Amino acid sequence: MALKKKKKGALAIVPMEEAPDAMPKPGSEIPSVAGIPIERQLVEDRIASGNEEHPTSAAKAKEAVVHESIFLPFVTQFSLLERIQKLLEQALFTYGKVSMSDMLKDKGWECAEMVHLSTWADILSERRGDINMTIDGTSYEADYDAILQAMRDIRAVLVNRAPTDTAEIRRLLHSSYQIVAMLRQTECREALALLRSRVDVKLKIAEREWRILHCRAEARLKEIRDKRAQLDQLEENSRKELAYDMKQVHKRAVDRFMDQLF
């Protein structure tokens, strides 16, 4: 989303409303879209703040575009991914107790919280031959390494506290569902399916609202560009008129001087 990050230059972040304290557990309601603010970054805001030089031509003005990455408030993102991580850890540990109990005993792993996702990803990579990579009759063998990488990415985001956009959150959530389905962990699969469905609905609503704001911002930027073009043309005309007037003044001064001499 590779993990995506917001550009350092973007100073104006406009949340729709305050974020909820945490994502709900399965069975509870997902916060409404009013509780999922979107951070929108405009180059225009950087210009207005004085941290970016104002374009002086219509060509440079076209660089003032809206960044399309949409970010949840960090507390919402973190709580959601933390919930996904807990479901994954529980599913993996339950699978491990049945399929690799000797290894768990040798490692001294007594509960799901003792093994982080990156370790599980490495284990499942080594034991790929033991994994049934089909889900509802469809093989996902070609996606297996990417699915395991998503487990590592979830841990990396939580450890590094990295802001992650909604597209990346969707990917991580979908990959989490896939690995749990491959491991045939029904309870966690159902929990992740429910969470994925509810989150997807809310993200679609949020993204639709973002598109409306995006269109408004684009219209405003076009209006600014049009006005700037008009001002540029007015300035050019004024310079030409001034140059012409100066020539006339100079010519009259020379004529008067010559008349006095002769």
C-alpha positions as CSV (number, residue, x, y, z in Angstrom):
1,M,0.0,0.0,0.0
2,A,3.5,-1.8,-0.1
3,L,2.1,0.4,2.6
4,K,1.2,3.9,1.6
5,K,2.0,7.0,3.6
6,K,0.7,10.6,3.4
7,K,3.0,13.1,1.9
8,K,4.9,15.3,4.4
9,G,3.9,18.5,2.5
10,A,0.2,18.0,3.0
11,L,-0.7,20.2,5.9
12,A,-4.5,20.5,5.6
13,I,-6.3,17.4,6.8
14,V,-10.0,17.7,7.0
15,P,-11.7,15.0,9.1
16,M,-15.4,14.5,8.6
17,E,-15.9,13.8,12.3
18,E,-14.0,12.5,15.3
19,A,-13.0,8.8,15.2
20,P,-14.5,6.1,17.5
21,D,-12.3,4.9,20.3
22,A,-12.1,1.4,18.9
23,M,-13.5,-1.0,16.3
24,P,-16.3,-3.2,17.6
25,K,-16.0,-6.9,18.3
26,P,-18.0,-9.4,16.2
27,G,-21.7,-9.1,17.0
28,S,-21.6,-5.4,17.7
29,E,-22.4,-2.6,15.3
30,I,-19.7,-1.1,13.1
31,P,-19.7,2.7,13.5
32,S,-21.7,4.6,11.0
33,V,-19.9,6.5,8.2
34,A,-20.1,9.6,10.3
35,G,-17.6,7.9,12.6
36,I,-15.2,7.2,9.7
37,P,-13.6,10.5,8.8
38,I,-11.6,10.7,5.7
39,E,-8.3,12.7,5.4
40,R,-8.2,14.7,2.2
41,Q,-5.0,16.4,1.2
42,L,-5.0,19.2,-1.3
43,V,-2.0,20.9,-2.9
44,E,-4.1,24.0,-2.8
45,D,-4.0,23.9,1.0
46,R,-0.3,23.8,0.9
47,I,-0.3,26.8,-1.4
48,A,-2.7,28.7,0.9
49,S,-0.6,27.9,4.0
50,G,2.5,29.4,2.4
51,N,4.5,26.1,2.3
52,E,4.4,25.8,-1.4
53,E,5.1,28.5,-4.0
54,H,2.0,29.7,-5.8
55,P,2.0,28.7,-9.5
56,T,2.4,31.7,-11.8
57,S,1.0,30.1,-14.9
58,A,-1.9,27.9,-16.0
59,A,0.5,25.1,-16.6
60,K,1.8,25.1,-13.0
61,A,-1.7,25.4,-11.7
62,K,-2.6,22.0,-13.2
63,E,-0.2,20.5,-10.6
64,A,-2.7,21.4,-7.8
65,V,-4.5,18.0,-7.7
66,V,-6.4,16.1,-5.0
67,H,-4.5,13.1,-3.6
68,E,-6.7,10.0,-4.0
69,S,-5.6,8.0,-1.1
70,I,-8.2,7.7,1.7
71,F,-7.1,7.2,5.3
72,L,-9.2,6.3,8.3
73,P,-8.4,8.0,11.6
74,F,-5.4,6.1,13.0
75,V,-7.2,4.9,16.1
76,T,-9.9,3.3,13.9
77,Q,-7.3,1.7,11.6
78,F,-5.2,0.4,14.5
79,S,-8.2,-1.0,16.4
80,L,-9.5,-2.8,13.2
81,L,-6.1,-4.3,12.4
82,E,-5.6,-5.3,16.0
83,R,-8.9,-7.1,15.9
84,I,-7.9,-8.9,12.7
85,Q,-4.6,-9.9,14.2
86,K,-6.3,-11.4,17.3
87,L,-8.6,-13.5,15.1
88,L,-5.7,-14.6,12.9
89,E,-3.6,-15.6,15.9
90,Q,-6.4,-17.6,17.5
91,A,-7.1,-19.4,14.2
92,L,-3.4,-20.2,13.6
93,F,-2.9,-21.4,17.2
94,T,-6.0,-23.6,17.0
95,Y,-4.8,-25.0,13.7
96,G,-1.3,-25.5,15.2
97,K,-2.6,-27.5,18.2
98,V,-4.0,-30.0,15.8
99,S,-1.5,-30.1,13.0
100,M,1.8,-29.3,14.7
101,S,1.3,-29.9,18.4
102,D,4.8,-31.3,18.8
103,M,6.3,-28.1,17.5
104,L,4.2,-26.0,19.8
105,K,5.3,-28.0,22.8
106,D,9.0,-27.8,21.8
107,K,8.7,-24.0,21.3
108,G,6.8,-23.6,24.6
109,W,4.0,-21.8,22.9
110,E,1.1,-22.2,25.3
111,C,-1.4,-19.6,23.9
112,A,-2.2,-17.7,20.8
113,E,-0.6,-14.5,22.1
114,M,2.8,-16.0,22.3
115,V,3.3,-16.3,18.5
116,H,3.3,-13.3,16.3
117,L,2.0,-13.3,12.7
118,S,5.4,-13.1,11.0
119,T,6.5,-16.3,12.7
120,W,3.3,-18.0,11.6
121,A,3.8,-16.8,8.1
122,D,7.3,-18.3,8.0
123,I,6.0,-21.6,9.4
124,L,3.2,-21.8,6.9
125,S,5.6,-21.0,4.1
126,E,7.8,-23.9,5.1
127,R,4.8,-26.2,5.5
128,R,3.0,-25.2,2.3
129,G,2.8,-28.8,1.3
130,D,0.5,-29.5,4.2
131,I,-2.0,-26.6,3.4
132,N,-5.1,-27.2,1.4
133,M,-5.0,-24.0,-0.7
134,T,-8.6,-24.3,-2.0
135,I,-11.5,-22.2,-0.8
136,D,-15.0,-23.3,-1.8
137,G,-13.6,-25.3,-4.7
138,T,-11.2,-22.6,-6.0
139,S,-7.5,-22.9,-5.8
140,Y,-5.5,-19.9,-4.4
141,E,-2.1,-21.6,-4.7
142,A,-0.8,-18.7,-6.9
143,D,-1.8,-16.2,-4.2
144,Y,-0.4,-18.1,-1.3
145,D,2.9,-16.1,-0.8
146,A,1.0,-12.8,-1.1
147,I,-1.5,-14.0,1.5
148,L,1.3,-14.9,3.9
149,Q,3.0,-11.5,3.2
150,A,-0.3,-9.8,4.2
151,M,0.1,-11.5,7.7
152,R,3.6,-9.9,8.0
153,D,2.2,-6.6,6.8
154,I,-0.5,-6.5,9.5
155,R,2.2,-7.0,12.1
156,A,4.4,-4.4,10.6
157,V,1.6,-1.8,10.5
158,L,0.8,-2.4,14.1
159,V,4.4,-2.4,15.3
160,N,5.5,0.6,13.3
161,R,2.2,2.5,13.7
162,A,2.1,3.2,10.0
163,P,-1.0,5.0,8.5
164,T,-2.6,2.7,6.0
165,D,-5.2,3.6,3.3
166,T,-8.5,1.9,2.8
167,A,-7.4,0.0,-0.3
168,E,-4.6,-1.6,1.8
169,I,-6.9,-2.3,4.7
170,R,-9.2,-4.2,2.3
171,R,-6.3,-6.2,1.0
172,L,-5.1,-7.2,4.5
173,L,-8.7,-8.1,5.6
174,H,-9.3,-10.2,2.5
175,S,-6.0,-12.0,2.8
176,S,-6.7,-12.7,6.5
177,Y,-10.0,-14.3,5.5
178,Q,-8.3,-16.4,2.9
179,I,-5.7,-17.9,5.2
180,V,-8.3,-18.7,7.9
181,A,-10.5,-20.3,5.2
182,M,-7.5,-22.4,4.0
183,L,-6.9,-23.6,7.5
184,R,-10.5,-24.7,7.8
185,Q,-11.0,-22.6,11.0
186,T,-14.8,-22.2,10.7
187,E,-15.4,-20.0,13.7
188,C,-12.7,-17.4,12.9
189,R,-13.6,-17.6,9.2
190,E,-17.2,-16.6,10.1
191,A,-16.0,-13.8,12.3
192,L,-13.7,-12.4,9.7
193,A,-16.4,-12.8,7.0
194,L,-18.8,-10.7,9.1
195,L,-16.2,-8.1,9.9
196,R,-15.1,-7.9,6.3
197,S,-18.7,-7.5,5.1
198,R,-19.5,-4.7,7.6
199,V,-16.3,-2.9,7.1
200,D,-16.7,-3.0,3.3
201,V,-20.1,-1.5,3.5
202,K,-18.9,1.4,5.7
203,L,-15.8,2.0,3.5
204,K,-18.0,2.1,0.3
205,I,-20.1,4.8,2.0
206,A,-17.1,6.7,3.1
207,E,-15.5,6.5,-0.4
208,R,-18.7,7.6,-2.0
209,E,-18.7,10.7,0.2
210,W,-15.1,11.2,-0.6
211,R,-15.8,11.2,-4.3
212,I,-18.4,13.9,-3.8
213,L,-15.9,16.0,-1.9
214,H,-13.3,15.2,-4.6
215,C,-15.6,16.5,-7.3
216,R,-16.3,19.7,-5.3
217,A,-12.6,20.2,-4.8
218,E,-11.9,19.7,-8.5
219,A,-14.6,22.2,-9.4
220,R,-13.1,24.7,-7.0
221,L,-9.6,24.2,-8.4
222,K,-10.9,24.6,-11.9
223,E,-12.5,27.8,-11.0
224,I,-9.3,29.0,-9.4
225,R,-7.3,28.0,-12.5
226,D,-9.8,29.8,-14.8
227,K,-9.6,32.9,-12.7
228,R,-5.8,32.7,-12.6
229,A,-5.7,32.4,-16.4
230,Q,-7.9,35.5,-16.7
231,L,-5.6,37.4,-14.3
232,D,-2.5,36.3,-16.2
233,Q,-4.1,37.5,-19.4
234,L,-5.1,40.8,-17.8
235,E,-1.5,41.2,-16.5
236,E,-0.1,40.5,-19.9
237,N,-2.5,43.1,-21.5
238,S,-1.6,45.6,-18.9
239,R,2.1,45.2,-19.5
240,K,1.6,45.7,-23.2
241,E,-0.4,48.8,-22.6
242,L,2.1,50.1,-20.2
243,A,5.0,49.5,-22.7
244,Y,3.0,51.2,-25.4
245,D,2.2,54.2,-23.2
246,M,5.9,54.5,-22.2
247,K,6.9,54.6,-25.8
248,Q,4.4,57.3,-26.5
249,V,5.6,59.4,-23.6
250,H,9.2,58.9,-24.7
251,K,8.3,59.9,-28.3
252,R,6.4,63.1,-27.2
253,A,9.3,64.0,-24.9
254,V,11.8,63.6,-27.8
255,D,9.5,65.6,-30.1
256,R,9.3,68.5,-27.6
257,F,13.0,68.5,-27.2
258,M,13.6,68.6,-30.9
259,D,11.0,71.4,-31.3
260,Q,12.9,73.5,-28.8
261,L,16.2,72.9,-30.6
262,F,14.9,73.8,-34.0
